């Protein structure tokens, strides 16, 4: 089993920055690929960013050039650095992990484990 715990959410003004963390525990050897998703009020969950075990990264068009995903394998932690935040970024951000590296990273159903989420609120 894998447990994921997000942290780092909070309130920030538009244009500000925030860094989210996702700490993995349990069978961390199965956290081959990691992803970040978000869900805004009244909207469906959407893909934000992902990183493969190889280090390859992928981003949604809406966050490219603003967000950066990274991972510290020694600490079993994945990060999401968010810069130039916009009110549209307001959402609950979820960390996810999957064992197989052969599936699509932007599809939520491809992930095996999920965190509880952390709230990010960007004021205008």
FITOR-328815 format. One record per residue (C-alpha): residue in three letters; x, y, z. Coordinates in nm, 4 decimals, padded with zeros to 6 digits. Each point is the difference from the previous one (the first is absolute). Layout:
BEGIN
@res = ala, u = X, v = Y, w = Z
...
END
This chain:
BEGIN
@res = unk, u = 00.0000, v = 00.0000, w = 00.0000
@res = unk, u = 00.1060, v = 00.3592, w = -00.0657
@res = unk, u = -00.1023, v = 00.3037, w = 00.1998
@res = unk, u = 00.0255, v = 00.3523, w = -00.1388
@res = unk, u = -00.0248, v = 00.3164, w = 00.2067
@res = unk, u = -00.0100, v = 00.3435, w = -00.1601
@res = unk, u = 00.1024, v = 00.3181, w = 00.1767
@res = unk, u = 00.0905, v = 00.3577, w = -00.0768
@res = unk, u = -00.3360, v = 00.1332, w = -00.1068
@res = unk, u = -00.1298, v = 00.3325, w = 00.1178
@res = unk, u = -00.1122, v = 00.3472, w = -00.0956
@res = unk, u = 00.2108, v = 00.2096, w = -00.2338
@res = unk, u = -00.0539, v = 00.3120, w = -00.2059
@res = unk, u = -00.0047, v = -00.0076, w = -00.3777
@res = unk, u = 00.3519, v = 00.0029, w = -00.1365
@res = unk, u = 00.1376, v = -00.1698, w = 00.3069
@res = unk, u = 00.1623, v = -00.3385, w = 00.0426
@res = unk, u = -00.0651, v = -00.3143, w = 00.1955
@res = unk, u = 00.1697, v = -00.3371, w = 00.0261
@res = unk, u = -00.1974, v = -00.3159, w = 00.0596
@res = unk, u = 00.1525, v = -00.3163, w = 00.1375
@res = unk, u = -00.1145, v = -00.3588, w = -00.0250
@res = unk, u = 00.1573, v = -00.2454, w = 00.2404
@res = unk, u = -00.0305, v = -00.3671, w = -00.0869
@res = unk, u = 00.0236, v = -00.2849, w = 00.2464
@res = unk, u = -00.0595, v = -00.3725, w = 00.0001
@res = unk, u = 00.1027, v = -00.1872, w = -00.3129
@res = unk, u = 00.1680, v = 00.2990, w = -00.1549
@res = unk, u = 00.1708, v = -00.2211, w = -00.2556
@res = unk, u = -00.3364, v = -00.0045, w = -00.1753
@res = unk, u = -00.0109, v = 00.3767, w = -00.0406
@res = unk, u = 00.1472, v = -00.0281, w = -00.3463
@res = unk, u = -00.1807, v = 00.2991, w = -00.1467
@res = unk, u = -00.1389, v = 00.2912, w = 00.1980
@res = unk, u = -00.2567, v = 00.2574, w = -00.0954
@res = unk, u = -00.1817, v = 00.3056, w = 00.1238
@res = unk, u = -00.3672, v = 00.0589, w = -00.0681
@res = unk, u = -00.2336, v = 00.2728, w = 00.1157
@res = unk, u = -00.3697, v = 00.0518, w = 00.0421
@res = unk, u = -00.1632, v = 00.3401, w = 00.0214
@res = unk, u = -00.3461, v = 00.0565, w = 00.1493
@res = unk, u = -00.2669, v = -00.1192, w = -00.2393
@res = unk, u = 00.2529, v = -00.1384, w = -00.2455
@res = unk, u = 00.1397, v = -00.3408, w = -00.0802
@res = unk, u = 00.3432, v = -00.1162, w = 00.0978
@res = unk, u = 00.2665, v = 00.1025, w = -00.2485
@res = unk, u = 00.3578, v = -00.0957, w = -00.0677
@res = unk, u = 00.2687, v = 00.2463, w = 00.1069
@res = unk, u = 00.3420, v = -00.1611, w = -00.0246
@res = unk, u = 00.1759, v = -00.3348, w = 00.0151
@res = unk, u = 00.3483, v = -00.1413, w = 00.0303
@res = unk, u = 00.1255, v = -00.3440, w = -00.0940
@res = unk, u = 00.2580, v = -00.1964, w = 00.1921
@res = unk, u = 00.2387, v = 00.0831, w = -00.2822
@res = unk, u = -00.0448, v = 00.3676, w = 00.0775
@res = unk, u = -00.2041, v = 00.0931, w = -00.3055
@res = unk, u = -00.2591, v = 00.2648, w = 00.0802
@res = unk, u = -00.3340, v = 00.0903, w = -00.1517
@res = unk, u = -00.2298, v = 00.2968, w = 00.0528
@res = unk, u = -00.3468, v = 00.1128, w = -00.0830
@res = unk, u = -00.0032, v = 00.2902, w = -00.2439
@res = unk, u = -00.1573, v = 00.2237, w = 00.2625
@res = unk, u = 00.3002, v = -00.0255, w = 00.2325
@res = unk, u = 00.2929, v = -00.0323, w = -00.2386
@res = unk, u = 00.2796, v = 00.2491, w = 00.0730
@res = unk, u = -00.1544, v = 00.0755, w = 00.3394
@res = unk, u = 00.0063, v = -00.3303, w = 00.1872
@res = unk, u = 00.2898, v = -00.2385, w = 00.0495
@res = unk, u = -00.0249, v = -00.3568, w = 00.1224
@res = unk, u = 00.2989, v = -00.1706, w = 00.1573
@res = unk, u = 00.0763, v = -00.2924, w = 00.2250
@res = unk, u = 00.2482, v = -00.0939, w = 00.2676
@res = unk, u = 00.0284, v = -00.3767, w = -00.0206
@res = unk, u = 00.2004, v = -00.0234, w = 00.3207
@res = unk, u = -00.2792, v = 00.1722, w = 00.1917
@res = unk, u = -00.2799, v = -00.1662, w = -00.1967
@res = unk, u = -00.1438, v = 00.3434, w = -00.0563
@res = unk, u = -00.1389, v = 00.1749, w = -00.3051
@res = unk, u = -00.0293, v = 00.3755, w = -00.0258
@res = unk, u = -00.2033, v = 00.2424, w = -00.2035
@res = unk, u = 00.1474, v = 00.3478, w = -00.0172
@res = unk, u = -00.2704, v = 00.2425, w = -00.1053
@res = unk, u = 00.0960, v = 00.3470, w = -00.1172
@res = unk, u = -00.1978, v = 00.2874, w = -00.1470
@res = unk, u = -00.3126, v = -00.1369, w = 00.1591
@res = unk, u = -00.3357, v = 00.1056, w = -00.1356
@res = unk, u = -00.3459, v = -00.0075, w = 00.1581
@res = unk, u = -00.0821, v = -00.2748, w = -00.2511
@res = unk, u = 00.2544, v = -00.2199, w = 00.1780
@res = unk, u = -00.2197, v = -00.0103, w = 00.3082
@res = unk, u = -00.0846, v = -00.3630, w = 00.0674
@res = unk, u = 00.0662, v = -00.2988, w = 00.2178
@res = unk, u = 00.3236, v = -00.1534, w = -00.1210
@res = unk, u = 00.0448, v = -00.3751, w = 00.0132
@res = unk, u = 00.3128, v = -00.2079, w = -00.0244
@res = unk, u = -00.0225, v = -00.3360, w = -00.1738
@res = unk, u = 00.2307, v = -00.2924, w = -00.0671
@res = unk, u = -00.0006, v = -00.3016, w = -00.2250
@res = unk, u = 00.2169, v = -00.3053, w = -00.0410
@res = unk, u = -00.0012, v = -00.0470, w = -00.3752
@res = unk, u = 00.1945, v = 00.2478, w = -00.2068
@res = unk, u = -00.1543, v = -00.1066, w = -00.3284
@res = unk, u = -00.3366, v = 00.1698, w = 00.0378
@res = unk, u = -00.1195, v = 00.3541, w = -00.0645
@res = unk, u = 00.1008, v = 00.2472, w = 00.2684
@res = unk, u = -00.2812, v = 00.2469, w = -00.0561
@res = unk, u = -00.2770, v = -00.2482, w = 00.0752
@res = unk, u = -00.1098, v = -00.0208, w = 00.3597
@res = unk, u = -00.1273, v = -00.3543, w = -00.0330
@res = unk, u = 00.3497, v = -00.1201, w = -00.0828
@res = unk, u = 00.1221, v = 00.0796, w = 00.3519
@res = unk, u = -00.0112, v = -00.2489, w = 00.2834
@res = unk, u = 00.0391, v = 00.2195, w = 00.3078
@res = unk, u = -00.1277, v = 00.3421, w = 00.1022
@res = unk, u = 00.0620, v = 00.2460, w = 00.2775
@res = unk, u = -00.2646, v = 00.1871, w = 00.1974
@res = unk, u = 00.0589, v = 00.3296, w = -00.1762
@res = unk, u = 00.1168, v = 00.3439, w = 00.1057
@res = unk, u = -00.1882, v = 00.3238, w = -00.0591
@res = unk, u = 00.1567, v = 00.2745, w = -00.2089
@res = unk, u = -00.1795, v = 00.3323, w = -00.0103
@res = unk, u = 00.1207, v = 00.2867, w = -00.2178
@res = unk, u = -00.1548, v = 00.3385, w = 00.0650
@res = unk, u = -00.0264, v = 00.2707, w = -00.2641
END
